[in-house]
Amino acid sequence: MPDYHDIFWKLLFQRNDCAIEFFRFLLKEKSDFLELENLIFIQEINYRKKKLLYDILFEVPIRNSDEKLYFLLEHKSRRASDFQIQMMKYKHVIHKWQKKEFGKLSSIIPILFIRGWIIGIQKVI
């Protein structure tokens, strides 16, 4: 049976206007350094013939630069003891994909939601 809470969360962030508003709220004045209007929702990443099973990944260009930031959003209905290892694995595979696709690595900022709380966001910019 599908978890409707997880489905709702994903559908909400797949709307560009909702994603932009979320990043503006979360990053406050630091969001001015990003071209949020050009953010890209990356539906899926396939690396070595395997699909990476992350929740949501955004690519966001940095204003006045050729560089990009990646925001990896992961949602958990309950706190799991291995969420840090899971996020590290996702970042590792995304970096391998970036190296293969673009020939360089971009920063990946993990954001973990547990029951409505934001946990584990790293310092940005």
C-alpha positions as a Markdown table, in Angstrom:
| # | Residue | x | y | z |
|---|---|---|---|---|
| 1 | Met | 0.0 | 0.0 | 0.0 |
| 2 | Pro | 1.4 | 3.4 | -0.9 |
| 3 | Asp | 2.4 | 5.9 | 1.8 |
| 4 | Tyr | 0.3 | 8.9 | 0.9 |
| 5 | His | 2.3 | 11.2 | 3.2 |
| 6 | Asp | 5.5 | 10.4 | 1.2 |
| 7 | Ile | 3.6 | 10.8 | -2.1 |
| 8 | Phe | 2.2 | 14.2 | -1.1 |
| 9 | Trp | 5.7 | 15.4 | 0.0 |
| 10 | Lys | 7.2 | 14.4 | -3.4 |
| 11 | Leu | 4.4 | 15.9 | -5.4 |
| 12 | Leu | 4.6 | 19.2 | -3.5 |
| 13 | Phe | 8.3 | 19.6 | -4.2 |
| 14 | Gln | 8.0 | 18.7 | -7.8 |
| 15 | Arg | 6.1 | 22.0 | -8.3 |
| 16 | Asn | 8.8 | 24.6 | -9.2 |
| 17 | Asp | 6.9 | 27.4 | -7.4 |
| 18 | Cys | 6.8 | 25.3 | -4.2 |
| 19 | Ala | 10.4 | 24.3 | -4.4 |
| 20 | Ile | 11.5 | 27.9 | -5.1 |
| 21 | Glu | 9.5 | 29.2 | -2.1 |
| 22 | Phe | 10.9 | 26.5 | 0.1 |
| 23 | Phe | 14.5 | 27.4 | -0.8 |
| 24 | Arg | 13.9 | 31.1 | -0.3 |
| 25 | Phe | 12.4 | 30.4 | 3.1 |
| 26 | Leu | 15.2 | 28.0 | 4.2 |
| 27 | Leu | 18.2 | 29.9 | 2.8 |
| 28 | Lys | 16.8 | 33.4 | 3.4 |
| 29 | Glu | 19.2 | 36.1 | 2.0 |
| 30 | Lys | 21.6 | 33.4 | 0.8 |
| 31 | Ser | 19.0 | 32.4 | -1.8 |
| 32 | Asp | 20.0 | 35.6 | -3.6 |
| 33 | Phe | 23.2 | 33.9 | -4.6 |
| 34 | Leu | 21.2 | 31.2 | -6.5 |
| 35 | Glu | 19.3 | 31.3 | -9.7 |
| 36 | Leu | 16.3 | 29.6 | -8.1 |
| 37 | Glu | 14.1 | 30.4 | -11.1 |
| 38 | Asn | 16.3 | 28.1 | -13.2 |
| 39 | Leu | 16.3 | 25.1 | -10.7 |
| 40 | Ile | 16.0 | 21.7 | -12.3 |
| 41 | Phe | 14.2 | 18.8 | -10.7 |
| 42 | Ile | 16.3 | 15.7 | -11.5 |
| 43 | Gln | 13.8 | 12.9 | -11.9 |
| 44 | Glu | 16.3 | 10.0 | -11.8 |
| 45 | Ile | 19.9 | 9.2 | -12.0 |
| 46 | Asn | 21.1 | 6.0 | -13.6 |
| 47 | Tyr | 24.7 | 5.0 | -12.8 |
| 48 | Arg | 26.2 | 1.7 | -14.0 |
| 49 | Lys | 22.8 | 0.5 | -15.2 |
| 50 | Lys | 21.2 | 1.0 | -11.8 |
| 51 | Lys | 18.7 | 3.7 | -10.8 |
| 52 | Leu | 19.6 | 5.6 | -7.6 |
| 53 | Leu | 16.5 | 5.6 | -5.3 |
| 54 | Tyr | 16.7 | 9.0 | -3.7 |
| 55 | Asp | 13.6 | 11.0 | -2.9 |
| 56 | Ile | 14.3 | 14.4 | -4.6 |
| 57 | Leu | 17.3 | 16.0 | -6.2 |
| 58 | Phe | 17.5 | 19.6 | -7.4 |
| 59 | Glu | 20.2 | 21.2 | -9.5 |
| 60 | Val | 20.4 | 25.0 | -8.9 |
| 61 | Pro | 22.8 | 27.3 | -10.8 |
| 62 | Ile | 24.9 | 29.8 | -8.8 |
| 63 | Arg | 24.2 | 33.3 | -9.9 |
| 64 | Asn | 27.0 | 34.8 | -12.1 |
| 65 | Ser | 28.9 | 31.5 | -12.2 |
| 66 | Asp | 29.1 | 28.4 | -14.3 |
| 67 | Glu | 28.9 | 26.3 | -11.0 |
| 68 | Lys | 25.8 | 24.6 | -9.6 |
| 69 | Leu | 24.7 | 23.3 | -6.3 |
| 70 | Tyr | 22.7 | 20.1 | -5.8 |
| 71 | Phe | 20.2 | 19.8 | -3.1 |
| 72 | Leu | 19.4 | 16.2 | -2.1 |
| 73 | Leu | 16.1 | 16.1 | -0.1 |
| 74 | Glu | 15.2 | 12.9 | 1.7 |
| 75 | His | 12.1 | 12.2 | 3.7 |
| 76 | Lys | 11.7 | 9.7 | 6.5 |
| 77 | Ser | 8.4 | 8.9 | 8.2 |
| 78 | Arg | 10.4 | 7.9 | 11.3 |
| 79 | Arg | 13.9 | 8.4 | 12.5 |
| 80 | Ala | 16.2 | 5.6 | 11.2 |
| 81 | Ser | 19.6 | 4.8 | 12.7 |
| 82 | Asp | 21.2 | 4.5 | 9.3 |
| 83 | Phe | 20.0 | 7.7 | 7.6 |
| 84 | Gln | 23.5 | 9.3 | 7.7 |
| 85 | Ile | 25.1 | 6.3 | 5.9 |
| 86 | Gln | 22.2 | 6.3 | 3.3 |
| 87 | Met | 22.8 | 10.0 | 2.6 |
| 88 | Met | 26.5 | 9.5 | 2.2 |
| 89 | Lys | 25.9 | 6.6 | -0.2 |
| 90 | Tyr | 23.6 | 8.8 | -2.3 |
| 91 | Lys | 26.2 | 11.6 | -2.3 |
| 92 | His | 28.9 | 9.2 | -3.4 |
| 93 | Val | 26.9 | 7.9 | -6.3 |
| 94 | Ile | 25.7 | 11.4 | -7.3 |
| 95 | His | 29.4 | 12.5 | -7.4 |
| 96 | Lys | 30.3 | 9.5 | -9.6 |
| 97 | Trp | 27.4 | 10.4 | -11.9 |
| 98 | Gln | 28.5 | 14.1 | -12.0 |
| 99 | Lys | 32.1 | 13.1 | -12.8 |
| 100 | Lys | 31.0 | 10.8 | -15.6 |
| 101 | Glu | 28.3 | 13.2 | -17.1 |
| 102 | Phe | 30.0 | 16.6 | -16.6 |
| 103 | Gly | 33.7 | 15.8 | -15.9 |
| 104 | Lys | 33.6 | 17.7 | -12.6 |
| 105 | Leu | 32.0 | 17.6 | -9.2 |
| 106 | Ser | 29.5 | 20.0 | -7.8 |
| 107 | Ser | 28.6 | 20.4 | -4.1 |
| 108 | Ile | 25.7 | 18.4 | -2.8 |
| 109 | Ile | 23.7 | 19.7 | 0.1 |
| 110 | Pro | 21.7 | 17.0 | 1.9 |
| 111 | Ile | 18.5 | 18.0 | 3.6 |
| 112 | Leu | 16.7 | 15.4 | 5.7 |
| 113 | Phe | 13.0 | 15.7 | 6.7 |
| 114 | Ile | 11.8 | 13.5 | 9.6 |
| 115 | Arg | 8.1 | 14.0 | 10.5 |
| 116 | Gly | 8.1 | 17.6 | 9.4 |
| 117 | Trp | 11.5 | 18.5 | 11.0 |
| 118 | Ile | 14.5 | 19.5 | 8.9 |
| 119 | Ile | 17.6 | 17.8 | 10.1 |
| 120 | Gly | 21.2 | 17.6 | 8.9 |
| 121 | Ile | 21.3 | 20.7 | 6.6 |
| 122 | Gln | 24.9 | 21.8 | 6.1 |
| 123 | Lys | 26.1 | 25.3 | 6.1 |
| 124 | Val | 25.5 | 26.8 | 2.6 |
| 125 | Ile | 27.6 | 29.4 | 0.8 |
